[in-house]
């Protein structure tokens, strides 16, 4: 089996705006290195400061480097009929596909991730970062966080894993065909499918495990930021995101209420925190409805309070639904008593005016 071991360094930034600045590909025929390609790349866009700090690659260094279209043919040649191998293949494969897509070309390859491979073979290891594995396996890395140095270390790791893979786990389970690789949910696809509107959103990982939920006035921008490369180092769980669910929510207050309620019920792996709380003595006697913007014309967001305590929330689109208690009860979502809601509402009532129907 032929392999194309790849490592890419990118500009960083939003997930749909990244570009390659450094690329290395080592073609391995299963026995020896038969070809290699390495080049800095002019991304034709700014490099994020944290990337320059991490890699040492500055905008000045890539100014005279070839642009991606100038090396695209060479990349196709060296990866042809080979399994694309990387340490976190999802990132490198995505970036490569994005670059080719900008040229109007669909790049496709079978893939093998050495992170997944190592987890199957090196079961006694606690960390599967490339530098940690290299240290424990005695693999030298020159120029860490540069494409060639990391690609060479990944190739050394691949050789060790293949040697220890006596039952053929890689071929039987881990190598994904072109079709399988292309159908993996990509973070770029999640960003593209996100609306630019205010929304409550949920990010899910494998087996529909909720990783994170939140509220944002600009969903597309927020999702792009959360899933961008510079966030990975701070919150590695975002790497595992496979699915995005969202509901439009023009009401900021309703959005925060929903997120807190979802957190209590669904217990995401990463919790949403609101630091600014307010004494709620001013609303302790308030019983009635707070009315805010709905999702469509004619619809209203409704928060129902009873002596300053939030007891239900939801939406109505006709006046009689608000006027009739039994109808209103059937339309709203009841919640258990939690004084955090009261503090949250009191804070927002101080910040802006809402239509309030006291009862």
Buried (B, 14 or more C-beta within 10 A) or exposed (E): EEBBBBBBBBBBBBBBBBBBBBBBBBBBEEEEEEEBBBBBBBBEEEBBEEBBEBBEBEBEBBEEBBBBEEBBEBBEEBBEEBBBBBBBBBBBBBBBBBBBEEEEEEBBBBBBBBBBBBEBBBEEBEEBBBBEBBEEBEBEBEBEBBBBBBBBBBBBBBBBBBEEBEEEBBEEEBBBEEEEBBEBEBBBEBBEEBBEBBBBBBBBBEEEBBBBBBBBBBBBBBBBBBBBBBBBEEEEBBBBBBBBEBEBBBBBBBBBBBBBBBBEEEEBEBEBEEEEEBEBEEBEEBBEBBBBBBBEEEBBBBBBBEEBBBBBBBBBBEEEBBEEEEBBEEBBEEBEEBEBBBBBBBBBBEEEEBEBEEE
